[in-house]
Amino acid sequence: MTKNHFPITTENTENKIAASRLIAVGASAGGLEALKVFFRNLAEDDNNSYVVIQHLSPDYKSMMGELLAKSTNLKIEEIKDNMEILPGRIYLIPPVSNLVIQNGMLHLLDKPKDQKLNLPIDMFLTSLAEYKKEQAIAVILSGTGSDGTRGIRAIKENDGMVMVQDPDQAKFDGMPKSAIQTGLVDYVLDVEDMGEELINFISAPVVLHFKEGNIEYDENTLSKILHLINEKTGLDFREYKHSTLARRVARRVNVCKCNSLAEYYHTLKDNEEEVNILYREFLIGVTKFFRDSEVWTILRDTVIPELVTEKDETEVLKIWDVGCSTGEEAYSLAMFLNEEIEKQEKHIEVKIFATDISQKHLDIGSQGVYSESIVADVAPHLLQKYFISKQEGYQVVEKIRRMVIFSKHNIIKNPPFSNMDMVFCRNLLIYFQPTIQKKALNVLHYGLKEDGVLVLGTSESVQTHREYFQDISRKWKIYRNVNPRRRLNTETLHSSPNRLLENVPARKRRDLPAPQVNKKQKFISELSDTVLEQFGAASIYIDSDYNILQAVGEFRKYASLPVNGFSTNLLDMLGLILST
C-alpha cells in the first residue's frame, strides 16, 4: 500500500477506507510503555485502524487515551457498542467490557463476573480472524500469561499475519513467549521496528492474486515449492488443495520481501529455516478442547454411552483420532469416555490411537501440557478433575494420558488401523484434493468395525460413500458404519507424484514429468483385486525391514494393531496374533 495525502472528497474518502487495514494490538502487564513506543514509531501519514485490547481493571478509570495521545497524531476513540471502524484511528476498549467484531462493526460485551480468567485478546482476535480472513493482522506486546495464544491460532488458520514483541525486550515476556511457542508467528521484533515492517508487509507487491474468494498463482512454481518441501522434510503436501497452500505461501512471500513466487522458491532453496517455517505453516493445528460444542454434546449424551454399554469388561474400546494435531481432541474424548465409564461403573480399557504427520504436534500431545487459556474451553469440573495446574499452564493427569497413544501416521500412504469402534477425522479432508478425499474416506471406512461411528468435520461429509453410512447427526457429521468395507484397493495407499498434475493446465506441464500409463499393470492389478475379493484373501507389500507399505484384501483377518502400542511392522503384528 502506497501512502498518499488524499483531498477531501467522497470518492477519495471511500478509497482511503478501502486502503486502510485493521490491526489488533494486544497488551497486558508492562504493555503501556510498549504501546507508547509502538505508536510513536508509526509513519506520520499512517492510515490504518488500530484496536488496542489491554487487560484493564473494571474498578478504575483508564487513563490510556490521555497517555497515548502524547505519542501519536492518530485520533483516539473509546469504543461504543455497534461502532463503525474508520481509518487513521486508535480504538480503546472501556475497562468494563470485552470486544468482538461482527460484520465490520465493533460490539461490546460485559466482562464475565463469575469467570476466574478473562481472555479479551483471544476473544477479539478470534472474531477478527473470522471477519478479515487473510487480511487480519495481530500484534502481541508485553504481558503475563498466555492471552492471545488461542487468538493467533485463529488468525493463522485464516491465513492472517502475526507480529510479536521480542521477549528479551518485553517488560513481561509471558504473552510473547506463549505466542512464539506456537511456531505460528511471522515476525519477532523490537517494538520500535514494528511500524516499518507493518508498512513493508501491507505494501508488498501482490504476487498471488485473491479474486472473489479464489486465489490466482503460478501452479508450476508452486508445484516446485511443494516438491522441495517434500525433498527437505519428507512431508508430501502435493495431494493437498493447492489453493489452500498457496494462501499460506502468499504470506511468507510478503514476509520474506520477495517480488515473485519464483524468487521465493529460490529463497527456500538457500534458506533451511524458511523451509521449516513454511511446512509449519502448512501444518497449522486447527484444534482446541471440545471444539464445536454441539458435536461433543451428541457424543456425550448419545454416542459414548452406547459404546460403553456395548463393551464387555474383557474387551478394549478402540478409537482412531486421525490428524490429532496437538492432542486436545484425543484428550477431550478420553475425558468424556472416562466420565461415562465411571457413571456405568464398568472397568473397560480404552485405547485412543492419536495420529498425525507432524512429529512436533505429537510431542506436544504426548507431554499433555497446555496453556492456561484452555479454561475457556474446558468445563471447571473437568479442569479440576483431569488437569494439574503447573507454572507453564495445565497438564493432563496420568490416567487420561495413558488412554492416548500418539504416533506418526499418514492416512494417504500408511496402512490403516482396523476394527475401530470409532474414528475421528475432523477438518482434515477439506485440505485434500477431491480424488484424495475419496481415497481417504475409503481408509476411514475400512478402519471401522460394523456399527462403528465416524465423526467428520462440520464442513465435511460422506457424500461419496453415502451407501455405507447411516446418519446419527447429518448436521454435525456423525455417522454409523452399516456396511463395513472388507478390503482396500491396491492404489488406495499408493501416492503418486503425478497426482500433482491433476489441476495443472497442459501448457504449464512442460517442466513436470509426464504420467506413464501401463495397461498390463492395470489389468494385473484389477485381476488381483478380483481374486482376493472372491476368496477373502489378503496380500501385503513390505520393505526390507518388514514394514508394511501396502495392504490389499482381508488383511484384518490375519493381523491387527497391537493393543498396547502402535506398529505397522509385519513381524510385530503377526507376533501379536501368535501370542493370543
Buried (B, 14 or more C-beta within 10 A) or exposed (E): EEEEEBEEEEEEBEEBBEBBBBBBBBBBBBBBBBBBBBBBBBEEEBBBBBBBBBBBEEEEEBEBEEBBBEBBEBEBBBBEEEBEBBBBBBBBBBBEBBBBBEEEEBBBEEBEEEEEEBBBBBBBBBBBBBBBBBBBBBBBBBBBBBBBBBBBBBBBBBBBBBBBBBBEBBBBBBBBBBBBBBBBBBBBBBBEBBBEBBBEBBEBEEBBEBEEEEBEBBBBBBBBBBBBBBEBBEBBBBBBBBBBBBBBBBBBBBBBBBEBBBBBBEBBBEEEEBBBBBBBBBBBBBBBBBBBEEBBEBBBEBBBBBBBEEBEEEEEBBBBBBBBBBBBBBBBBBBBBBBBBEEEEBEBBBBBBBBBBBEBBBEBBBBBBBBBBBBBBBEEEBBEBBBEEEEBBBBBBEEBBEBBBBBEBEBBBBBBBBBBBBBBBBBBBBBBBEEBBBBBBBBBBBBBBEBBBBBBBBEBBBEEBEEBBEEBBEEBBBBBBEEBBBBBBBBBBEBEBEBBBBEBEEEBBEEBEEEEEEEEEEEEBEEBBEEBBEEEBBBBEBEEEBBBBBBBBBBBEBBBBBEEEBBBBBEBBBBBEEEE
